[in-house]
Amino acid sequence: MSRICVNVLSVINSASNITSEIIDGVEHIVVKDVCPVIDDIVLNGGLYPADEISKGFKSLEGKPMPYGHPKIEGQYVSASNVRAVN
């Protein structure tokens, strides 16, 4: 099976949705109100239909979404762990 990597560019409609926060002395850029999932996409063999995404994406509000899966000392950890995304 071949794999294709697709990079998606999202437009942020308002500069007020972009802020910065200092966490453990390190600046982090925070972007609010962006849905990180594309309608009708297949991820890890599962289909994510548009109607289901529209029902659930608000539950992601306020959740950290690091680029890549976070690790601490080489072990995968939840993105909910603030130290994992530093």
N, C-alpha and C positions, 0 to 999 in steps of 0.2 A: 504494500500500500504506500502510495506517495503522499507527502504532506505539503501543504501550501501555507506559508505564513502571510497573513493579511494585516496590514497596519491600517487603523481607522483614525481619521482626523475628525475631531468634533469641534464645532464652533461654540464658543461661550458667548451668549448673547448680551451679557452685561458685565462690565468690569467690576460691578459691585458683588458679583458671585465669586471673585477671586480675592483671597486674603492670605495673610501669613500668620503663623503662630510659632512661638518659641516652645519647644518641647525638649526638656533636659538640656537646655542651652543651645539647641540646634534649631535653626529656622526651617520651617516646613511650609510649603505652599498648599493652601486649601482651596479646592474648587467645589462650589456647591451647586446642586441641582443639575447634575449630569448623570444620565443613565448609561452605565458601562456595558450594556448588552444590546446587541443588534437584533431587531425583530426577526423571528423565524430562523434562528441560527442553531446549528448542531454543535455542541461542545461535549467532548468526552463521550460521544455516542448517544447523547440525549438531545432531543429537539426541544427548543425553547420557543413556543409559539407566541406571536405578538400579543394576543389577548391575555395570556398568562403573565407576560412581562409587564404589561400595563397595569395589571392588578397588584403586582408585588414590588415594583421598583421603589416605591416610597418607603418600604421597610429598610432600604439601604441608607436612608438619610442619616447622617451623623456617623456612619460606619467608616473606619479607615479602609482605604483601597490602595495598598501599595502596588508599585509596579513589580511584578514577580512575586513568588511565594516567599514570605518572610522566614528567616532562620535566626536562631540564637545559638551560637557556638556549634554551627553546622547542623542543628536539628530544626526541622520544620515546626513552626508554631503558628498559632492563630494571629491574624492581623489585628485582633482585638487587644493584643498585648502591645502596649505603647512602645516598649523597648524594642520590639521586633521590627518596627518600621523606622527606627532611627539609624 
